[in-house]
Amino acid sequence: MLMDAKMSLVGANKPKKKGRTFNVQIQTMDAQLEFPVDSKILGKELFELVCKTLGLRETTYFDLQFLDTKGYVSWLKPERKVLEQDITKETPVSFLFLSKFYPEDVSEELIQAITQHLFFLQVKQSIVNMDIYCPPEASVLLASYAVQAQYGDYDESTYQQGMLANESLLPQRVIDQYQMTPEMWAERIKVWYGDHQGMTRDEAEMEYLKIAQDLEMYGVNYFQIKNKKDTDLWLGVDSLGLNIYEANNKLTPKINFPWSDIKDISFKDRKFIIKNAEKKSPDFVFLSPKIKLNKLIIELCEGNHELFMLRRKPDSMEVQQMKAAAKEEKQRRVNERAKLDREKKLREEAQREKEELYRQVQQLQEECAMAREALARSEETADLLAEKCRLAEEEAMLLTQKAAEAESEIRRIKISAIKTEEEKNIMEQRARDAELIAAQIVEDSEKRYNVSHR
């Protein structure tokens, strides 16, 4: 891919004898080239030098465009010296390297990646600048392919909110048609963007072009003309033929002239004549504003018709070789991509295994920590239980001692009780004996009294 930088080609196309030179500046769709060339260089030599610098072999579609001294768009004449053409005398002399002709089927005709890339950039610019009309839904879809081509696969981890809002992806007409902010449009584009996962830049650009080539204004060069009744019309020149449009409608042609139905095209002064292949059909005559425009129209007609006929013939040896080389290169890229995908999957699997092992290690570490905590708690509990056992044993000993003391006291009390009972019985016996003695004494006293009184 070319980078946006000036490329110095000093010494390129160096003549055998040193002569006068002048600087040219070539603006491609993604690079700016500036270098000196010989003052006698022909248009085709300058064109070939640029193509060689770009590595472009499919040169048929492209040419060098410039604005002449009167401000009209012109294409560099190949057989004339550059300085002898109607170019401005400013330094450096500026040219645009653009596609002059468009393929009928991009997927079948475009071979080189650089050719496809340049077409993609030019068509994308034409759509965004509203030179090609594109409906809203198609605009959003095309924008998503453009984002895929520029940024690669959508990655939620690296995608930044609002990243697409500042990108020039949609025609201003589409933006103005709906009351939506740039952020809202970016979100809609992101939805489609996420569906293109795994698509390479070349594949995304090709999908973009395959959709774009079905747009009505794709590949059409428009010129303002008038018919015999002085009615304003548009003439469209494209890869399939000539179309006549009404002044207010560039999308649907009023009249079609396929290249296969055209017998001859010519002009005289401002009058332009299209002769139909069928003799019974009348000629179509229109007037252009300038004779110079008629020359440009003829130039585009000849180039498009030549390509139209060339497409319907077997490919030349050079084209066959280019297609074979492109096929090999495409296969090499497919194989390389498959290899990278396999390596990516292996890395992802290795990363997943690493993360799983890390997770298991973390889990084991957590379990070990929990086990250590549980062990510490168990040891602490054992110590508490041992202390409780010791206290219980001491308490049991105290209770045993108290029980023994209590038992001894009970025995003492019982012995005391027995002694008291015996003493009580003795006292009672003594009391009874005393009573008996007293009664005996009384009885003896009474006997003695009775004896004395008798």
C-alpha positions as CSV (number, residue, x, y, z in Angstrom):
1,M,0.0,0.0,0.0
2,L,1.3,3.5,-0.9
3,M,1.7,5.9,2.0
4,D,0.6,9.5,2.1
5,A,4.1,11.0,1.5
6,K,6.0,12.6,-1.3
7,M,8.2,10.1,-3.2
8,S,11.4,11.5,-4.7
9,L,12.2,10.0,-8.0
10,V,15.2,12.1,-8.9
11,G,17.1,10.4,-11.7
12,A,14.0,8.4,-12.9
13,N,13.7,8.4,-16.7
14,K,17.2,10.0,-16.8
15,P,18.1,10.9,-20.4
16,K,21.4,9.8,-21.9
17,K,22.4,13.4,-22.4
18,K,21.7,16.0,-19.7
19,G,19.1,18.4,-20.9
20,R,16.4,20.7,-19.5
21,T,14.0,19.3,-17.0
22,F,10.8,20.4,-15.3
23,N,9.1,19.1,-12.1
24,V,5.8,17.2,-12.2
25,Q,3.6,16.5,-9.3
26,I,1.3,13.4,-9.6
27,Q,-1.5,13.0,-7.1
28,T,-2.9,9.5,-6.9
29,M,-5.8,8.5,-4.6
30,D,-3.4,7.8,-1.7
31,A,0.0,9.2,-2.5
32,Q,1.7,12.2,-4.0
33,L,4.7,11.8,-6.3
34,E,7.0,14.6,-7.3
35,F,10.0,14.3,-9.5
36,P,11.9,16.0,-12.4
37,V,11.4,14.8,-16.0
38,D,13.0,15.7,-19.3
39,S,11.4,18.7,-21.0
40,K,10.9,16.5,-24.2
41,I,9.0,13.7,-22.4
42,L,5.9,12.4,-24.1
43,G,2.5,12.0,-22.4
44,K,2.7,8.2,-22.6
45,E,6.3,8.2,-21.3
46,L,5.2,10.2,-18.2
47,F,2.2,7.9,-17.8
48,E,4.4,4.7,-18.0
49,L,6.8,6.2,-15.5
50,V,4.0,6.8,-13.0
51,C,2.6,3.3,-13.5
52,K,6.0,1.7,-13.1
53,T,6.5,3.7,-9.9
54,L,3.2,2.5,-8.5
55,G,3.8,-1.1,-9.6
56,L,0.6,-1.0,-11.8
57,R,0.3,-3.3,-14.8
58,E,-3.4,-2.9,-15.5
59,T,-2.8,0.5,-17.1
60,T,-5.8,0.5,-19.5
61,Y,-8.3,2.0,-17.0
62,F,-6.1,4.9,-15.9
63,D,-4.8,8.2,-17.2
64,L,-3.3,11.5,-16.2
65,Q,-5.9,14.3,-15.8
66,F,-5.3,18.0,-15.6
67,L,-7.1,21.3,-15.9
68,D,-6.2,23.2,-19.1
69,T,-5.5,26.9,-19.3
70,K,-9.2,27.6,-19.7
71,G,-10.2,25.5,-16.7
72,Y,-11.6,22.5,-18.6
73,V,-10.9,18.9,-17.5
74,S,-8.5,17.3,-20.0
75,W,-6.5,14.0,-20.3
76,L,-2.9,13.9,-21.2
77,K,-2.4,13.1,-24.9
78,P,0.0,10.1,-25.1
79,E,1.7,10.9,-28.4
80,R,2.4,14.6,-27.7
81,K,5.1,16.1,-25.6
82,V,3.8,17.1,-22.2
83,L,5.0,20.7,-22.4
84,E,3.3,21.1,-25.8
85,Q,-0.1,20.4,-24.4
86,D,-2.5,23.0,-23.0
87,I,-1.1,22.7,-19.4
88,T,-0.7,25.6,-17.0
89,K,2.9,27.0,-16.7
90,E,3.0,26.7,-12.9
91,T,5.7,24.7,-11.2
92,P,5.5,21.9,-10.5
93,V,3.1,20.8,-13.2
94,S,0.2,19.0,-11.5
95,F,-1.7,15.9,-12.7
96,L,-4.2,13.6,-11.2
97,F,-3.7,9.9,-11.7
98,L,-7.3,8.6,-12.0
99,S,-9.4,5.9,-13.5
100,K,-10.6,7.1,-16.9
101,F,-12.6,3.9,-17.7
102,Y,-14.5,1.5,-15.5
103,P,-14.8,-2.3,-15.7
104,E,-18.2,-3.9,-16.4
105,D,-17.6,-6.5,-13.6
106,V,-15.0,-5.6,-11.0
107,S,-14.6,-9.2,-9.7
108,E,-13.9,-10.6,-13.1
109,E,-11.7,-7.8,-14.6
110,L,-9.6,-6.3,-11.8
111,I,-6.6,-8.5,-11.3
112,Q,-3.9,-6.6,-9.3
113,A,-4.5,-5.6,-5.7
114,I,-3.2,-2.1,-6.5
115,T,-5.7,-1.7,-9.3
116,Q,-8.5,-2.7,-7.0
117,H,-7.3,-0.4,-4.2
118,L,-7.1,2.6,-6.5
119,F,-10.6,1.9,-7.9
120,F,-11.9,1.5,-4.4
121,L,-10.5,4.8,-3.2
122,Q,-11.8,6.7,-6.2
123,V,-15.3,5.1,-6.1
124,K,-15.5,5.7,-2.3
125,Q,-14.6,9.3,-2.8
126,S,-17.2,9.8,-5.5
127,I,-19.9,8.3,-3.3
128,V,-18.9,10.3,-0.2
129,N,-18.7,13.5,-2.4
130,M,-22.1,12.7,-3.8
131,D,-20.8,12.4,-7.4
132,I,-22.4,9.0,-7.3
133,Y,-25.9,8.7,-5.8
134,C,-26.2,6.0,-3.1
135,P,-29.3,5.4,-1.0
136,P,-29.0,5.5,2.8
137,E,-29.0,1.8,3.6
138,A,-26.5,1.0,0.9
139,S,-24.4,3.9,2.1
140,V,-24.2,2.5,5.6
141,L,-23.3,-1.0,4.3
142,L,-20.6,0.4,2.0
143,A,-19.2,2.5,5.0
144,S,-18.9,-0.7,7.0
145,Y,-16.8,-2.4,4.3
146,A,-14.7,0.8,4.1
147,V,-14.1,0.6,7.9
148,Q,-13.2,-3.1,7.6
149,A,-10.7,-2.3,4.8
150,Q,-9.2,0.4,6.9
151,Y,-9.1,-1.0,10.4
152,G,-9.5,-4.8,10.0
153,D,-11.6,-6.9,12.3
154,Y,-13.9,-5.3,14.8
155,D,-12.4,-5.7,18.3
156,E,-14.6,-4.6,21.2
157,S,-11.6,-4.3,23.5
158,T,-9.8,-1.8,21.2
159,Y,-12.9,-0.1,19.6
160,Q,-13.2,3.4,21.0
161,Q,-16.7,5.0,21.3
162,G,-17.1,7.7,18.7
163,M,-14.1,6.4,16.7
164,L,-16.1,6.4,13.4
165,A,-18.0,9.6,14.1
166,N,-15.2,11.8,12.7
167,E,-14.5,9.6,9.7
168,S,-15.7,10.7,6.2
169,L,-17.8,7.6,5.5
170,L,-21.3,8.8,4.4
171,P,-22.6,11.3,1.8
172,Q,-23.7,14.5,3.4
173,R,-27.1,14.1,1.7
174,V,-27.7,10.9,3.7
175,I,-26.6,12.5,7.0
176,D,-28.9,15.5,6.4
177,Q,-31.8,13.3,5.4
178,Y,-32.3,11.9,8.9
179,Q,-32.2,13.6,12.3
180,M,-29.3,11.5,13.6
181,T,-26.1,12.6,15.2
182,P,-22.7,11.4,13.9
183,E,-22.5,9.0,16.9
184,M,-25.8,7.5,16.0
185,W,-24.6,6.9,12.4
186,A,-21.4,5.4,13.7
187,E,-23.4,2.9,15.8
188,R,-25.3,1.8,12.7
189,I,-22.1,1.4,10.8
190,K,-20.6,-0.6,13.7
191,V,-23.5,-3.1,13.5
192,W,-22.6,-4.0,9.9
193,Y,-18.9,-3.7,10.6
194,G,-19.0,-6.4,13.2
195,D,-20.5,-8.8,10.6
196,H,-17.3,-8.6,8.4
197,Q,-15.1,-10.5,10.9
198,G,-12.2,-12.3,9.2
199,M,-12.4,-10.3,6.0
200,T,-9.1,-9.0,4.6
201,R,-8.6,-5.5,3.2
202,D,-8.7,-6.8,-0.4
203,E,-11.9,-8.8,0.2
204,A,-13.6,-5.8,1.9
205,E,-12.6,-3.5,-0.9
206,M,-13.9,-6.0,-3.5
207,E,-17.3,-6.3,-1.7
208,Y,-17.5,-2.5,-1.6
209,L,-16.9,-2.3,-5.4
210,K,-19.3,-5.1,-6.2
211,I,-22.1,-3.2,-4.4
212,A,-21.0,0.2,-5.8
213,Q,-20.9,-1.0,-9.5
214,D,-24.7,-1.7,-9.3
215,L,-25.4,2.0,-8.5
216,E,-27.0,3.9,-11.4
217,M,-24.3,6.6,-11.6
218,Y,-21.3,4.3,-11.2
219,G,-18.7,4.7,-13.9
220,V,-20.8,7.3,-15.9
221,N,-19.2,10.5,-17.2
222,Y,-21.9,13.1,-17.6
223,F,-22.0,16.0,-20.1
224,Q,-24.6,18.8,-20.4
225,I,-26.1,18.8,-23.9
226,K,-29.1,20.2,-25.7
227,N,-31.3,18.5,-28.4
228,K,-32.6,20.1,-31.6
229,K,-35.5,21.7,-29.6
230,D,-32.9,23.4,-27.3
231,T,-34.0,21.2,-24.4
232,D,-31.4,20.7,-21.6
233,L,-30.3,17.0,-21.4
234,W,-27.5,15.0,-19.9
235,L,-25.3,12.6,-22.0
236,G,-23.8,9.7,-20.0
237,V,-20.8,7.8,-21.3
238,D,-20.0,4.5,-19.6
239,S,-18.6,1.0,-20.2
240,L,-21.8,-0.3,-21.9
241,G,-22.7,2.6,-24.2
242,L,-24.3,6.0,-24.3
243,N,-27.3,7.2,-22.3
244,I,-29.5,10.3,-22.6
245,Y,-31.0,11.6,-19.4
246,E,-33.5,14.4,-18.7
247,A,-32.1,17.5,-17.1
248,N,-33.6,16.7,-13.6
249,N,-32.8,12.9,-13.6
250,K,-29.3,11.4,-13.8
251,L,-30.5,8.0,-12.5
252,T,-32.9,6.7,-15.1
253,P,-31.9,7.2,-18.8
254,K,-34.5,8.3,-21.3
255,I,-32.7,6.7,-24.2
256,N,-30.0,4.0,-24.3
257,F,-27.4,3.5,-27.0
258,P,-25.5,0.2,-26.3
259,W,-22.1,0.0,-28.0
260,S,-23.3,-2.9,-30.1
261,D,-26.2,-0.8,-31.5
262,I,-24.0,2.2,-32.5
263,K,-22.6,2.3,-36.0
264,D,-20.7,5.6,-35.8
265,I,-20.1,8.6,-33.6
266,S,-18.9,11.9,-35.0
267,F,-19.1,15.6,-34.4
268,K,-18.9,18.8,-36.4
269,D,-18.3,21.9,-34.4
270,R,-20.8,21.7,-31.6
271,K,-23.0,19.2,-33.3
272,F,-22.7,15.6,-32.1
273,I,-24.1,12.7,-34.2
274,I,-24.9,9.2,-33.0
275,K,-25.6,6.8,-35.9
276,N,-27.6,3.7,-35.1
277,A,-26.6,0.4,-36.5
278,E,-30.1,-0.2,-37.8
279,K,-30.6,1.8,-41.0
280,K,-34.2,2.5,-40.3
281,S,-33.5,4.2,-37.0
282,P,-32.9,7.9,-37.2
283,D,-29.6,9.5,-36.1
284,F,-29.6,11.1,-32.7
285,V,-28.2,14.7,-32.9
286,F,-27.3,16.9,-29.9
287,L,-25.4,20.1,-29.3
288,S,-22.6,20.5,-26.7
289,P,-21.6,23.8,-25.2
290,K,-18.0,23.7,-26.4
291,I,-16.2,21.9,-29.3
292,K,-13.6,20.9,-26.7
293,L,-16.3,18.9,-24.9
294,N,-17.1,17.0,-28.1
295,K,-13.4,16.0,-28.4
296,L,-13.5,14.7,-24.8
297,I,-16.7,12.8,-25.4
298,I,-15.3,11.2,-28.6
299,E,-12.1,10.3,-26.6
300,L,-14.2,8.6,-23.9
301,C,-16.4,6.9,-26.4
302,E,-13.5,5.4,-28.3
303,G,-11.8,4.2,-25.1
304,N,-15.0,2.6,-23.7
305,H,-15.9,1.0,-27.0
306,E,-12.4,-0.4,-27.4
307,L,-12.6,-2.0,-23.9
308,F,-16.1,-3.2,-24.6
309,M,-14.9,-5.1,-27.7
310,L,-11.7,-6.3,-25.9
311,R,-13.8,-7.9,-23.1
312,R,-15.6,-10.0,-25.6
313,K,-12.4,-11.5,-26.9
314,P,-10.1,-14.2,-25.4
315,D,-7.6,-12.7,-22.9
316,S,-4.2,-11.8,-24.3
317,M,-1.2,-13.7,-23.2
318,E,-0.2,-10.9,-20.9
319,V,-3.6,-10.8,-19.2
320,Q,-3.6,-14.6,-18.8
321,Q,-0.1,-14.4,-17.2
322,M,-1.3,-11.6,-14.9
323,K,-4.4,-13.6,-13.9
324,A,-2.3,-16.7,-13.3
325,A,0.1,-14.7,-11.1
326,A,-2.8,-13.1,-9.3
327,K,-4.4,-16.5,-8.7
328,E,-1.1,-17.8,-7.3
329,E,-0.7,-14.7,-5.2
330,K,-4.3,-15.0,-3.9
331,Q,-3.7,-18.7,-3.1
332,R,-0.5,-17.8,-1.3
333,R,-2.3,-15.2,0.7
334,V,-5.1,-17.7,1.5
335,N,-2.5,-20.2,2.7
336,E,-0.7,-17.6,4.6
337,R,-3.9,-16.4,6.2
338,A,-4.9,-20.0,7.0
339,K,-1.5,-20.5,8.6
340,L,-1.8,-17.3,10.6
341,D,-5.3,-18.3,11.6
342,R,-4.0,-21.7,12.8
343,E,-1.2,-19.9,14.7
344,K,-3.7,-17.5,16.2
345,K,-5.9,-20.3,17.3
346,L,-2.9,-22.1,18.8
347,R,-1.9,-19.0,20.6
348,E,-5.5,-18.5,21.8
349,E,-5.6,-22.1,23.0
350,A,-2.3,-21.7,24.7
351,Q,-3.5,-18.5,26.3
352,R,-6.7,-20.2,27.4
353,E,-4.7,-23.1,28.8
354,K,-2.4,-20.7,30.6
355,E,-5.3,-18.8,32.0
356,E,-6.9,-22.1,33.1
357,L,-3.7,-23.2,34.8
358,Y,-3.4,-19.8,36.4
359,R,-7.0,-20.1,37.5
360,Q,-6.4,-23.6,38.9
361,V,-3.2,-22.4,40.7
362,Q,-5.2,-19.5,42.1
363,Q,-7.9,-21.9,43.2
364,L,-5.3,-24.2,44.8
365,Q,-3.6,-21.3,46.5
366,E,-7.0,-20.1,47.8
367,E,-7.8,-23.7,49.0
368,C,-4.4,-24.0,50.7
369,A,-5.0,-20.6,52.4
370,M,-8.4,-21.8,53.6
371,A,-6.9,-25.1,54.8
372,R,-4.2,-23.2,56.7
373,E,-6.9,-21.0,58.2
374,A,-9.0,-24.1,59.1
375,L,-5.9,-25.8,60.6
376,A,-5.1,-22.7,62.6
377,R,-8.7,-22.6,63.8
378,S,-8.5,-26.3,64.6
379,E,-5.3,-25.9,66.6
380,E,-6.8,-23.0,68.4
381,T,-9.9,-25.1,69.1
382,A,-7.8,-28.0,70.3
383,D,-5.9,-25.7,72.7
384,L,-9.3,-24.4,74.0
385,L,-10.6,-27.9,74.4
386,A,-7.4,-28.9,76.2
387,E,-7.7,-25.9,78.5
388,K,-11.4,-26.8,79.1
389,C,-10.4,-30.4,79.8
390,R,-7.7,-29.2,82.3
391,L,-10.2,-26.9,84.0
392,A,-12.8,-29.7,84.0
393,E,-10.3,-32.1,85.6
394,E,-9.4,-29.5,88.2
395,E,-13.0,-28.9,88.8
396,A,-13.7,-32.6,89.0
397,M,-10.9,-33.0,91.5
398,L,-12.3,-30.2,93.6
399,L,-15.7,-31.7,93.4
400,T,-14.3,-35.1,94.4
401,Q,-12.5,-33.5,97.3
402,K,-15.6,-31.7,98.4
403,A,-17.6,-34.9,98.0
404,A,-15.1,-36.7,100.2
405,E,-15.2,-33.9,102.8
406,A,-19.0,-34.0,102.6
407,E,-19.0,-37.7,103.1
408,S,-16.7,-37.4,106.1
409,E,-18.9,-34.7,107.5
410,I,-21.9,-36.9,107.0
411,R,-20.2,-39.7,108.8
412,R,-19.2,-37.3,111.6
413,I,-22.7,-36.0,111.8
414,K,-24.0,-39.6,111.8
415,I,-21.6,-40.6,114.6
416,S,-22.5,-37.5,116.5
417,A,-26.1,-38.3,116.0
418,I,-25.5,-41.8,117.3
419,K,-23.7,-40.5,120.4
420,T,-26.4,-38.0,121.1
421,E,-29.0,-40.8,120.9
422,E,-27.1,-42.9,123.3
423,E,-26.6,-40.1,125.8
424,K,-30.3,-39.3,125.4
425,N,-31.2,-42.9,126.2
426,I,-28.8,-42.9,129.2
427,M,-30.3,-39.6,130.5
428,E,-33.8,-41.0,130.0
429,Q,-32.7,-44.1,131.8
430,R,-31.2,-42.0,134.6
431,A,-34.4,-40.0,134.7
432,R,-36.4,-43.1,135.0
433,D,-34.1,-44.4,137.6
434,A,-34.3,-41.2,139.5
435,E,-38.0,-41.2,139.3
436,L,-38.0,-44.8,140.6
437,I,-35.7,-43.8,143.4
438,A,-37.8,-40.8,144.2
439,A,-40.9,-42.9,144.2
440,Q,-39.2,-45.5,146.4
441,I,-38.2,-42.8,148.8
442,V,-41.6,-41.4,148.9
443,E,-43.0,-44.8,149.4
444,D,-40.5,-45.5,152.2
445,S,-41.3,-42.1,153.8
446,E,-45.0,-42.8,153.7
447,K,-44.3,-46.2,155.3
448,R,-42.2,-44.7,158.0
449,Y,-44.9,-42.0,158.6
450,N,-47.6,-44.6,158.9
451,V,-45.5,-46.6,161.3
452,S,-44.8,-43.7,163.5
453,H,-48.4,-42.6,163.6
454,R,-49.6,-45.9,164.5
